[in-house]
Amino acid sequence: GCETQRIPELMWILRTKHRRTLFGIFVVGLLGAAAMRLGQESEKHLPDHQQTASAGADYYITQFSVTEMDENGNPQHRLESEYLAHFVHNDTVEMTNTRATLFRSGKAEWQLDARHAFAETRGEILQLSGGVSARKIADGEHTLTEFNTDSMKVWPKRHFAETDDPVVITGPGSRIDAVGMTADLKEEQVELRSAVRGYYEPQNQTIQP
């Protein structure tokens, strides 16, 4: 069998005019880089939990960032992760401590974080699990709305997400609890499936005399 490969400190910026999947483009680039890579590093340098995750992988990568650009050079989606392992037998990738950023008009609009992520390299779905949060941000940092749940499926190109798990939605002065959710992040439309309850506290307002 082949030894697992490590490509350290990797950053890819992808510009394409063709509608290919984010992960498909990503893996094509990785395979080319792996083929050209000089030297090899064994898995003994990985933390224990990453050694376990990489068992059976044909290569792994640490500290990477990949951005897909549109035909005008504006970012569409960015995927960052502390660790990724690729499995050739089913052409999938598994990641840890992952962040997906969705852009609108070149500006970051949503950030999704999770301890674990899984995807088929030719697919369009990113499956997040473990402490999942999705934040709508303004000015690149201020949180406007936040979803917290245990797992979430995300379609980065469509800016669409869903979960079957309990979810907590928070915003300025408000909180909603529910079980199951579909969210069109681009159109800002959310459908809550069951057990919905919440509260709203009006923000303090200054009344002019």
HELIX and SHEET records of a PDB file:
HELIX    1   1 LEU A   22  MET A   36  1                                  15    
HELIX    2   2 GLU A   43  HIS A   45  5                                   3    
HELIX    3   3 ASP A   48  ALA A   53  1                                   6    
SHEET    1   A 3 GLN A   5  ILE A   7  0                                        
SHEET    2   A 3 TYR A  59  MET A  69  1                                        
SHEET    3   A 3 LEU A  10  ARG A  15  1                                        
SHEET    1   B10 GLN A   5  ILE A   7  0                                        
SHEET    2   B10 TYR A  59  MET A  69  1                                        
SHEET    3   B10 PRO A  75  PHE A  87 -1                                        
SHEET    4   B10 THR A  92  ARG A 104 -1                                        
SHEET    5   B10 LYS A 107  GLU A 120 -1                                        
SHEET    6   B10 LEU A 126  ALA A 138 -1                                        
SHEET    7   B10 HIS A 142  TRP A 155 -1                                        
SHEET    8   B10 PHE A 160  GLY A 171 -1                                        
SHEET    9   B10 SER A 174  ASP A 184 -1                                        
SHEET   10   B10 GLN A 189  TYR A 200 -1                                        
END                                                                             
